[in-house]
Amino acid sequence: MEYKIIEEESPQDLEKAVNAALAQGWAPLGGLSFCSAVYESGTRYYYCQALVRPVPKKRVILPPPPQPPMGSL
């Protein structure tokens, strides 16, 4: 399973980013999160969404087992 978090500064930008991720096989995990960060230059707000998607399993094809020689049974 792959996991990522998308963060954007507006709900509209988050919506666009999440829709793009959905088209690539990602699925939301939980609901929307909103947080703020205080910097010397001011407060910034972020809208976040966690996403997951399955990792394709590698398919291993094994050769058939060797057959015993004829008449060896």
C-alpha positions as CSV (number, residue, x, y, z in Angstrom):
1,M,0.0,0.0,0.0
2,E,1.3,3.4,-0.9
3,Y,0.4,6.5,1.2
4,K,0.7,10.2,0.5
5,I,-0.6,13.5,1.8
6,I,-1.6,16.3,-0.5
7,E,-1.5,19.8,0.9
8,E,-2.7,23.0,-0.7
9,E,-3.4,26.5,0.4
10,S,-7.0,26.7,-0.8
11,P,-9.9,24.3,-0.9
12,Q,-10.2,24.7,-4.7
13,D,-6.5,23.8,-5.2
14,L,-6.9,20.8,-2.9
15,E,-10.0,19.7,-4.9
16,K,-8.0,19.8,-8.2
17,A,-5.1,17.9,-6.7
18,V,-7.2,15.2,-5.1
19,N,-9.2,14.8,-8.4
20,A,-6.0,14.3,-10.3
21,A,-4.8,11.7,-7.8
22,L,-8.1,9.9,-8.0
23,A,-7.6,9.6,-11.7
24,Q,-4.3,7.9,-11.0
25,G,-5.8,5.2,-8.7
26,W,-5.4,6.9,-5.4
27,A,-8.3,6.8,-2.8
28,P,-9.0,9.2,0.1
29,L,-8.1,7.9,3.5
30,G,-10.2,9.7,6.1
31,G,-11.5,13.3,5.8
32,L,-10.1,16.6,4.9
33,S,-7.7,18.2,7.4
34,F,-7.1,21.9,8.0
35,C,-4.0,23.3,9.8
36,S,-2.2,26.5,10.2
37,A,1.5,27.4,10.5
38,V,2.8,30.6,12.1
39,Y,5.8,32.1,10.5
40,E,7.6,35.5,11.1
41,S,6.0,36.7,7.9
42,G,2.5,35.7,9.0
43,T,0.1,32.7,9.3
44,R,-0.4,30.2,6.5
45,Y,-3.3,27.8,6.2
46,Y,-3.2,24.4,4.6
47,Y,-5.9,22.0,3.5
48,C,-4.7,18.4,3.5
49,Q,-5.9,15.0,2.3
50,A,-4.4,11.7,3.0
51,L,-4.5,9.2,0.1
52,V,-3.7,5.5,-0.4
53,R,-3.4,3.1,-3.3
54,P,-2.5,-0.5,-3.6
55,V,0.9,-1.5,-4.9
56,P,0.6,-4.0,-7.7
57,K,2.0,-7.4,-6.7
58,K,4.7,-8.8,-8.8
59,R,3.6,-12.0,-10.5
60,V,6.2,-14.7,-10.4
61,I,5.7,-17.6,-12.9
62,L,7.6,-20.7,-11.9
63,P,8.6,-23.4,-14.4
64,P,6.7,-26.7,-14.0
65,P,8.5,-29.3,-11.8
66,P,10.7,-31.8,-13.7
67,Q,9.0,-35.0,-14.7
68,P,10.5,-38.3,-13.5
69,P,12.1,-40.4,-16.3
70,M,9.8,-42.9,-17.9
71,G,9.9,-46.3,-16.3
72,S,11.5,-45.1,-13.0
73,L,8.3,-45.7,-11.0
